[in-house]
Amino acid sequence: MDWDKLKIFHAVAESGSFTKASTVLNLSQSAISRQIQTLENELKIHLFERHARGLVLTDNGEYLYKTAHEVISKLKDVEATLSDEKDKLNGKLTITTVVSFGTTWLTPRIKEFMALHPEIEIELIFDDKELDLSTRQADVGIFMRRPKQLNYIQKKLIDLNYHIYGSTKYLEKYGHPKNIKDLDKHKFITYGRGAPSPVFNPDWALKLGSKDKKKRKPVMKVNSVYGLLLAVQSGVGLAALPDYMTANVSNITKILPEIEGPLTETHFVYPQSLKNVAKVKAFRNFLFSKVSEWKF
């Protein structure tokens, strides 16, 4: 099997479409399609089922993908191990985390790290879907759960708290809830279909105080944590938000502050192959120093 075709196949399988893979590979969709078709002809099997919404791996495609994934992962490990740059504070460092945490907490602090280490080139990738660090889709990640992968090094970063929030203008119009029962009189916004991965129990505020587990009916749903914050700010209703997003927002208020939502564990994660890389150590130390300064 031709290695270049395997790399293209792996990228298509990861992306789920020729369109997304063309961006990753910097190749045209037609060129990628031809390479996949040639590989299928050479192997005399179908690797993908074509659907209107994208590509789905066949059983044979799944088998080839797992093998290619293992090979690429091992080669990335070898590349990192052999690199003579691992002890230097330079080069590219790709960091991934979920959209809400990345945009509201990490981005405002990353400039300080860049000032401390001007030779390190930073790339931030914010995605509510966890990227695969073993194939170096990113170098390090801030995950909203404890990783299950055995080839990852992880250290707990911090627990994120959730509370119910409302805007000043909404509370002026509809009143400030004094207890849980008062929540029944208010409008709620909640997470919609495809709620982002950091939200493990998205409906907890709708069920708060309910004895029969019956949920309050929301007036609106949003499948984005940041979108939820904007909806609260605009006065649509109350919503459960992570405290890190609201720290510097002046026109919203915490409702019933003694009542917390479910905690979300955050973990700093990177592959074993980057264990002794200086820029990873530098970012890890910086990240934990920023967390220790964090005022709740």
N, C-alpha and C positions, 0 to 999 in steps of 0.2 A: 504493500500500500504506500502511496506517495504521501510523504510527511506534510507537504504544503496543503494537500487536499484534506488531510486529517485535521489540521489546524483550522481550516475554513469550516469543516463539518462541526468541530467542537464549538466554534464561535456561533454558528447558526443554531445549534442545539441549545446553547446558553441563552441566546437572544429570543428564540422562538419565532423569528421571522427573518426574511432576507433583508428587509428594510433596516431593521435595527443592526443586523450583522454588518451591513455595508458601512455604517457609521463607525463601528468598532474596528473593522478591517481596512477601512479607507479603500474599498473596492466597489465597483458598480454592482447593482443587484443582478444584472444579467451575467456578469463574470462569475459571481458567486453561484448563481443557479447552474451555470454550465459546469463548474467544478463539482458540485454536488451530484449532478446527473451523471457525470463521467465516473465519479466514485461508485455510484449505485450500479452503473453498467459493469464496471470492473469487478465488483463484488457479487454481481448478479442477484442483488436483493434491493428491497425498498427500505430506505432509512427514515423517511418521513411520510406521514399522511398529510395531504394538503387540505386545509379547511379555510373557510372565509375569514376566520379570526386569526389565522396564523398556521404554524406548523406543529405537528405532534409527532414525537418519535414513535416508530414502530418498535416491536419487541427486539428485533435485530438492531435497530438504531439505538435503543437503550443500552444494549450490551456493548456496542462499539463506543458509545459516549462514555460509559463508566471506565472503559479501558483507556481511552484517549485522555480522559480527565486525570486518571492516576499518573499517566506518563507525563503530562504537562505539569502537574503538581510537583512531581519528583524533579523535573528539569528546572523548575523555578527554585526549588530548594538548592540544587547543585549550583545554579547561577549565583545565588546569594552567598553560598559557602565559599565559592571560588573568588568572589569579588574582592579585590584588594582595597576597595573603598569603604569597607564596613567599619573601619575605625575612624573615619573622617566625618566631620560634621558638615557634609555637603551632599549635593545630589537631590534627587526628587523624593519627596515623602507624600504618599497618597493616603488621605485619612477619610474614612467613611463613618457616617452615623445617620440616624433618622432625620427627616427634614426639619421637624419642629425644634429638636435639640440643637441641631447644627446651625440653623439660621438665627435662633434667638440667644443661645448661650455660647456656643463655640466660636462662631464668626467674630463677635465683638472682642474676643480675647486672643485670637490667633495673631493679630498684628504684633502683640508683645513678644510672642515666640519668634516671629520673623525678625524682629529687631535684635533679639538675643542671638539668633543664628542666621545671619543674612545670606550665608552660602547654601542654605537648605531651601529648595524650591518646593513650595506647598501646593498640593492639589486637594481640594475638598470635594467629596462626592456625597451628596445628601440624597438618600433613597430609603423609603420605608421598607423596602425589601433588602434583607441582609446580603451583602456582596460576599463572594467566595474569596477569602484571604489565601487559601491554599494555592489557588491559581493566580494570585496576585492581582485580582481585580482592584484590590486596594492593599496597602501595606499594613495598616493598623485600623482598628474599628472601635467605636464606642457602641456596644450592643445593649439593647434593652432586655436582655435575659442572659442567664448563664449559658455559655456555648456548650454544645454537646460534642463537638469535634475533638478528638483526642490529640490531634496535631496542632492545636491552638494553645498558646499560653494565655491565661486570663487572670485578671486581678479585679476584685470588686471595686468599683469607683465610688458610687453613692446610691442611696435610695431616693427616688423621686416621689414627692407627695402630690396628691391631687386634692383640690377643694372646689366648692361651688362658687362661681363668680357671677356678678351682674354689673352692668354699667351704671354710672351715677344717674344718667337721665332715665334709665329704665326704673331704677329704684325710687326716684322722685315721683314717677308717674304711678307705679303700682305698689309702692310700699316696700319696706325692708322686712323680710321674714324674721320672726323672733324665735321660732322653733320649727321642728320638722313638719308638724302638721300644717303650718303656714305655707309650706312649699306646694301644697295641693292647689293653692290659689294662683300660682304663677305659671308663666310660659317657660318651657324648656326647649333648648336646642341640644341635640345629641349627635353621636357619630352615626353616619349612614352606612350604606352597603360598602363593603370593602374597607372597613375601618383600619387605619394604619397599625402596623405591628406593635408599636409600643403600648397600645391600648388593649389590655388583656380582658378587662371587664367594663366595656364601654357604657353599659346601661345602669351602673350602680346608683347614680344620682336619681334615675327615674324610679328605682325600686326603694329608695330611701324612706324608711318609716312605714312601708307597706307590709301588713301582716300576712296577706295572701299572695305575696310576690307579684301582684298586679302592677304593671308599669304605668306611670303617667304617660299620657300621649304627648309626644313632642310636637311643637309647631313647625319645626324645621330639622332636617338632618344634613350633616356635612361630613364628607369622608376625609377631612383634613383637619389636623389639630390647629394649624395656623388659621385655617378658614373659620374654625369654631371661635377662635379668639376674636377675629374681626367681626363676626356676627354678634358676639357679646358686646363688643365696643360700640357697635352701631345701635344697640338697644333692642335687638330682636327678642332676647329673653335671657334666662339663666343657663349656665352650662358648667360642667365639670372640666377644669383645666389644670394642667401641671403647674406647680408654683413657680418653676424656673421661667415660665413664659410671662408671668404677670408681675415679676419683681419691679420692673421699671415702667409699667403701664399706669399712668396716673388717673385715668377716668373709669377704672373698674374697682370693685370692692369685693372682698372675700365674704361670702355668706356663711353664717354659722361656722365660724373658724375652728370650733372645737371638734367638728365632724370632718374626718379625713377619709378620702377614698382609698382604694387598694394601692399599696406601694408598688413601684416599678424599680427593679434592681438594674443598675447600669454596670457594665463590665468593660474594662479596657482589654482589648484582645489583639493578638498578633500571632503569626505562625512561628513554629519552633525554629524555622530557618533564619528568622530575624532576631533571635534571642540576644546575640552579642553585637548587633549593629548600633553604632553610636547615635545616629540620628533618632532611632526608635527609643533608645534609653533617654535621650534628651527630651523628646516629646512626652514620654511617660512621666518623667520627673516634673516637667512643667505642668502637665495636666493635673497631677495630684496636688501640686502646690496651689493651683487655682481653686480646686475643690475645697482645700483646707481653709481658704480665705472666704469662701462663699457664705454669705449671711442669709439666713432664711427668714 
